[in-house]
Amino acid sequence: MADSATSCWYVYMLECAGDRLYTGITPDVEQRFGKHCSGRGAAFTRINPPRRILAAAACDSRSAALKAESALKKLKRPAKLDWARRHAWMAAG
């Protein structure tokens, strides 16, 4: 059972300025990306503006997304990029 009103959460990865990577969670990847782009996302993305959504993976709950995010953040860059290749984001539309 989901641990919030939203049953599907995503862990996502952004490519940001300075060749930096940002990882977060959200129930709506496109909407969250828009917030990051407008400067209303995380402090990291205000300093390193996002260029594009690299990848996202659906999780069953917010808790599962948080665990996946934590695990991703512990990986070294090559492993993060490998994860991004395996979960490449396909924009809607």
N, C-alpha and C positions, 0 to 999 in steps of 0.2 A: 504494500500500500504506500502511496506517495506521502511525503511528509509535509505537503503544503497543498493549497488549492490547485496549483499547477502540477499536472501529472508528468509532464515531460520537461526536463531541464537539459541544457547542453553545456558541455565544457568546450571552449573555443579558443583559438589561437589567432592573434593578429600579427601581421608584419607591420612594424612601425619605423619611423624615421631613424636614421643612424643604424640601420640593419638590426634593430632590436626586435625581440619577440615579447608579446604580452599574452598571458593566459588568464582567462576568467570563466565565470559561469553565468548563465542567463536562461530564462524560458523562451526568449525571442532574440536570436542572434542578430538579425538585420536591424532591429530596433536598438539594441545595445550598441552595435557598431555606429549607428547614427549619433547616439549620445556621446560616444568616444570622439567622433569626428567634430562634434559641435563644442567640445571642451567640457561637457557635463558628465564625462565618464570618470575614470580613475585619474589620480594625480599623475601617474606614470604616462598616460596617453596625452595629458596636457603638455608634458615636457617633451615627449616623443610621439608626435602625431601619427595616428594609424594611417597606413597606406591601403591595406586590404585585409579581408578575412582570409586567412590561410586555410583553416580547417575547423571542423566542429564535429562532435560526436554526441549523440543522444544518450541520456542517462534516464533511469527509471524514476529518480527522485532528486531533490535538491541535495540530500545527504550524499547520494552516489556521485553527483556532479562535483561536490566539494572534495570528496576523496580522490576522484580522478584528477581534479585540478592540482591538489597537493602533490600527488604522485608525479604529474607532468612537470611541475615547478622544480622538482628535485633532480630531473634528468639533465644531462649535459646537452649542449646545443645540437650535436649531431643526432642524438636520440630524439630530441624534440622535433627536428626537421623530418626525421623518419616517421614519427607519429603523424605529423602534418601531411606528409605524402599519402599515408594510408587512410587519412580522414579528410581528404581535400574537400574544400567548400565549393559547392555548386550553387551559384546565386540563383534565386528564384526568378522566374520570368523568362 
